[in-house]
Amino acid sequence: MALRGRHLKVGADVWSPWVSITEEPNGTLTSSGIAVGFLNTIASVMNFTYTVIKPLDGEWGRELGNGSFSGMIGMCQRKEVDIALGPFVMSWDRYQAADFSTTIHFDQYGILVPRPVPEADLAGITKPLAWQVWMWLSVAICISIVIGFLLNIIMRQLSADGLEYEEDSAISPSWIAKVMLSETVSPEPANPVGRTYLLTWMMAGLILQAAYSGVLTSLLAVPKVTIPVDSLEDLLSYGKFPWIIEQGSYLHNTFLKAKTGLYKAINDGGTHVLDFYTVKEWAKKGKFAVLVPLTSMKKLMSEEYSEHARCDYYIAKNHILSAPFALAFPKGSQLIQHFNKWLNFLKESGEVSRSILGETKNATACLVRPGKEPGKSHKPFSVMDLSGTFVLISVGKKKKKKTRVSGEIKPLGEAVSQRWVLALVFACGLWRHGRLVLGRSLPADGGIT
C-alpha cells in the first residue's frame, strides 16, 4: 500500500535507544533512534511523510480512572495521532484504548544500581573460617585449658602418693597458642599425658593451618564484592537506595494497581520521573536505583564505557517482569496491517537485533560480576586491604621494645603475647560473622556475597 505522499502525525517521546528528540530553534522536532530508523525505512517504501508530536504530559500511557489514558496512548485514544512510536508494552488495559502492531521486541524490566566495588575489611584475616569454626575453636581452647588445669592438679596429687612429678612437665596453656602459631614448644612435655595433650593440638593445628592458609590465599587472589541489591525484595529491605520509576510507563501502571504486597510498597516508596535519562547521574553517584527496561540499561552502560572506559552501573540479577513491545495506533486504523508487513520483514531479516546490538555493544564489558571489569582483574592490594595484618605487626613492634633476652630482640612470635593475638583474631571473627548472621539478607553466590 502506497500512501501517495500522505502526511502522518506520529506521537513520540524520548526513550533511549529507541527514540531521541531534539527541538530546533524554530520549534520543530528532530528525531533519531532505533524506532525512528524503522519508521524512516517504512516511510520510504510506503511513500509518506510525518511530523513528530510529543505528549504534553510526557507520559507513555496509563489509565486515569475514568476510562481515558494519559500520554501517547491517550493521543491514540483521542485520534490525535496516526501512530504512536513508543514502542509500548502491549497490555489488556492499553488494548481497550488503542490497537498494536506485531511485536517488534521482547524486553525485561530490571533494576539499575550503582556498581558495587571491593571494600577494605579490617576483619579480612578472619574470613577463611566461618564464624561457627571460630566459635567452636574458642570453646575447644577454653575446654582444653580447663582440662590441662585439672590434669595438673591430678598429677600433683599423684606425686604426693610417690609418683615422680616435675613442675617443668606441667601442662601449659601456652602450648596451644604456640602450636596454632607454628612455634617451637619448649620445654617439651616429659610425661605421656602431656605428650598426648600436645599431640592432639598439633594435629588440630596442622589441619586448621592448612585450611586457613589455602582459603586466605584464594580470597586474596579473587576478592569478593558485596552486592546489596539483586531483586525488588532486596531493594525494599536494603533501605539505602531510593528508587526511580518512569511515570506513565507500563511498570508504573502495574505497581499503581497493586493494593497490597511488594508492588504496592515499591510504588509508594518510589520517586516518579518522566525520563530516567535526565537523572542517570544520580544512579551513578549512588543516590538512586532505577527501574527501567534492560535495553535502556545496556544503552546507558555502553555510553558510559565508550566515553569514560568505566563501568559505573550494575544490573540486578533478578528481573522484575518480561513484556512484548510494539507500535500503537488508534482503534480501527487501516495502517496496522501494512506496517506489520514491513515490521515483520525488519525482524526476520535481523535488522531489529542488529540495531539494538549496535547501540549497546560496549555494555558487554560491564555485564560481568563486580570486580571482574576490564583492567581490574589484577588489582594490587592496598594498605587497607591488608589492614588486619598491619594491626598485628604494629602490636608486635610495640612488644619488641619491651622484650629482650641477653640484649637480643625476641622473634615476633615470642614478643607478641599469643593469647592476645588469638583473642584479637577470635574477636574480629565473631564480630564479623555474628553481624552477618544477624543482618544478612542475601545468600552467597559463587564469588559474590
Secondary structure, 3 states (H helix, E strand, C coil): CCCCCEEEEEECCCECCCEEEEECCCCCEEEECHHHHHHHHHHHHHCEEEEEECCCCCCCCCECCCCCECHHHHHHHCCCCCEEEEEEECCHHHHCCCEECCCCEEEEEEEEEECCCCCCCCCHHHCCCCHHHHHHHHHHHHHHHHHHHHHHHHHHHHHCCCCCCCHHHCCCCHHHHHHHCCCCCCCCCCCHHHHHHHHHHHHHHHHHHHHHHHHHHHHHHCCCECCCCCCHHHHHHHCCCCEEEECCCHHHHHHHHCCCHHHHHHHHHCEEECCHHHHHHHHHCCCCEEEEEHHHHHHHHHHHHHHHCCCCEEECCCCCEEEEEEEEECCCCCHHHHHHHHHHHHHHCCHHHHHHHHHHHHHHHHCCCCCCCCCCCCCCCCCCCCHHHHHHHHHHHHHHHHCEECCEECCHHHHCCHHHHHHHHHHHHHHHHHHHHHHCCCCCECCEC
